[in-house]
Amino acid sequence: MASKTDRRSAPRTIATVPVRLKTATGLPEVAAQTRDISTNGVFLYTDSRIAEGSNLEMVLILPPDLTAGEKCWVCCQATVLRVETTPGQKFGLAAKIERMNFLPEIPA
């Protein structure tokens, strides 16, 4: 069986991080959870079907592996490249991160 060529330009970090998603279509904000993330891409799971090619705004905490040792909040603009249906009515989204803005620390 031939293996797929990995086209990623940055290594992915396995991380389960909660994410808040907004789409450009004005649908309500939805919850998601990452499976893995890099500085320019993410794979995440959500209960909401979001179409391939959709633009997303994502707010999440980056894991220390990607931020020189400290967690930090970011707001990312991304484009959905692939949608997978998973068992249990969840959808897997592969998205390319187009832009990432670091946010100030949110006090607890």
Secondary structure, 3 states (H helix, E strand, C coil): CCCCCCCCCCCCEECCCEEEEEECCCCCCEEEEEEEECCCEEEEEECCCCCCCCEEEEEEEECHHHCCCCCEEEEEEEEEEEEEEECCCEEEEEEEEEEEEECCCCCC
